[in-house]
Amino acid sequence: MTDWTIKALELANCNCNFGCPCQFSQLPTDGTCEAVAGFDFQDGHYGDVKLDGLKAVGLYKWPGPIHEGNGEMQLILDDKATPEQRAALEAIMTGEDTQEMATMWYVFSLMAPTKHPTLTASVSMSYDPETGIGSLKVPGIVETDIKPIPHIVTGDPHRISISLPRGFEFETAEMACGSTKTQGGEIDLLKNSATHAHVAQLHLSGAGIVRA
């Protein structure tokens, strides 16, 4: 099994209510899951292949809860990546060289038997931790905007984080509000408008979260 480790900023948006019931081992808000997740790989390797500075996106859609399967997925990989780097990112994000159920990528891939062809495109991501505002963009395919959850009375930014000490994606993430528009890819996200988003710093390997 090829050894790999990554550190990455993650921006994700799904169609659930703020906080996302999945994080609390509950059923999704409307019974289905539609999601996008972008990754800015600040540091990483897959075997001898360095992944520093690359970006990637996963688009996912399930007709019911994720754990019931029957979903579809499509990866979008940084056009700055070499063929070797693209192969490495695709392997990691489809759960190869990963212990069973150790990462969200393993689970998502297992639960999404329909895998559309991987795309290569320009991927841009930004996030300001001071304001809580971020964005993910792949021109002609997907665009996601993230901001703090608005306070129910005043509309002011409501900043809140959750901790998952035994999770398979992150240990701590900031909950947020996200909206996504898709076009041009194989997966259309139709329900992601002012819905759950989260922002997290990931540190993962083939064995799961790398804990301090």
N, C-alpha and C positions, 0 to 999 in steps of 0.2 A: 504494500500500500504506500503510495507516494505521500511523503510528509508535507504538510502545509500549515501555515499560520497567517492570519490577516488581522490588521487593525484598520477599521473603517468607520467613517461617519455614515449613519443610515438615516434617510428620510423616507417615511412610509405613510401611506394614506389608504384607508379602506372605507367601506360603506356603512360601518357601524356607528352607533352613538359614541360620543366622546368617552374615552377610556377603554373602549372595545371589550365586550363581554368575554371574548376569547382569552384575554389576559387574566380573567378570573375563573377560567374553566367553566364558562357558561355558553349557551347557544348564541349565535350572532343575532343582532338586533332584529333583522327581518327574515332570518332563517337562511340567508345566502351570504356568500363572501365574494367581494370584488376588491382587488388590491393592487397597488403599485408600490414598489420599494426601490429606492436608488441607493447606491453604495459608492462612496468616495474612498478608495483604498489608499490610505496614507502610508501604509507599510505592509509588506507581505511577500510571501514566496510560496511557490508550489514546486517542491523539489528544488532544482537549481534555477527555476524561472522566477525572476523578480517581478512583483506586481505593484510596486510603489508608484503612486500618481495616477493610476488608472481608475476608470469609473465603469459602472455597469448598472443595469436596471432589470428588474423582473416584473412582468405583468401576469396577474393570476386571476382566475375566475372559477368559482365553484357553485353548483346549483343548490347546494345545501351547506351545512357546516363542513369545515375543512376535513375533519376526521372521517367523514362519510365518503370522501373521495369523489371520483368522477369529474375532476376538474381539468382545466386547461391552463397552460402557461406558455410564455414566450420571453426569452431573454434578449436583451439588447446590450451589446458589448462595445466598449470604447473603440472608435476607429483609429485611435492612436496606438492601439495595442498591436504587437507583432503576432503572426500566426501562432507562435508558441504561447504567448501570453493569452490570446483568445482561447486556445484549447485549455489552458490552465483554469481560466475563469469559468469556462463552461463546465469543466469537471467539478470544480468546487460548488457551483451553483445548481448542479443537478444531483448533488449528494454523493458523487463518487469519492472514493478514498476517505470516507467518513464512517465512523462507527454508527451502528443502527440507532436512529432517532436522536443523534447527538446534536444536530443543528436544525434550524428552521428550514434551511435549504434542502436537507435530506427529507424532512417531512413534506414540504411543499411539492417536491419532485415525486415522491411516492404517491401522494394524493392527487396528482395531476397527470393521469396517463396520456392525455392529449398534449403533446409537446410540439408546438409550432416551430418552424425553422428559426434558428437564432439569427438575429439581425446585427449588423455592424453599422454604427452611426456616431455622430458627434453627441456626446453627453455632457451637459453642464449642470453643476450643482452649487448651491450657495446656502449658507446658514449663518445668521448673526445671533450668537447666544445671548447678547445683551437685550435685543428686541424680541427674540423668538421668531423672527421672520426668516423664511427660507424658500427655496425654489428648486425644482428639478425640471429639466427640459431636454427633450430629444426632438429637434425640429421635424415637424410633419408626422410625429407619432404620438408623443405624450407630453403634457405639461402639467405640473403640479405646483400649487402655491400653498405654503404652510405659514400659519400665524398662531399666536396664542389663542386659547379658548376664550371667547368673550364672556365676561361676567353676565349672568342672566338678568341683572337689574340695570347695571350701569354701562355695560358693554366694554368696560375696561379690561385689559389683559388679565386673565386668570391663569397664573402659572402653577402647575402641579406636576409632580413626578410620581412614578410607581417603582417599586423594587420587586424583582423576581430573582431571589438568591439561588433558586434551582432551575432557572429558565434555560432554554436552549437557543435564545437569540441575544438577549441582553440581561445584565444584572440590574441596571437602572435606566429608565428612559423618561424623557419629558413628554407629557401628553399635550396634544395640540389640536388645531383645527385645520383641516386640509380640503382642498378642492382639486379635482383632476379632470382634464379634458383629453380624450384620445381620438386619434384618427390615423389612418394609414397602416396600422398594424393588424394583426389577426384577432386581437382581443379589444373589445370596446367596453370601457368602464362607464356605466350609465347612471350610477347612483351615488357617485362620490362628489357631493357638493356640500361644503361646510359640515363634514363628517370627521370621524376619528383620524388623527394622525399622531405619529410619535417620532421623536428624534433621539437617537442613541449613538453612543460610541461603542463599537463592537470590538471584541478581541476573541477571535474564534480559531479553532484548529479542527483537525479531523476527529478529535476526541470531545469536541464541544467547547464551551466557554473556557477560556484561559483565565483562571482566577489568581488574584494577587497573593 
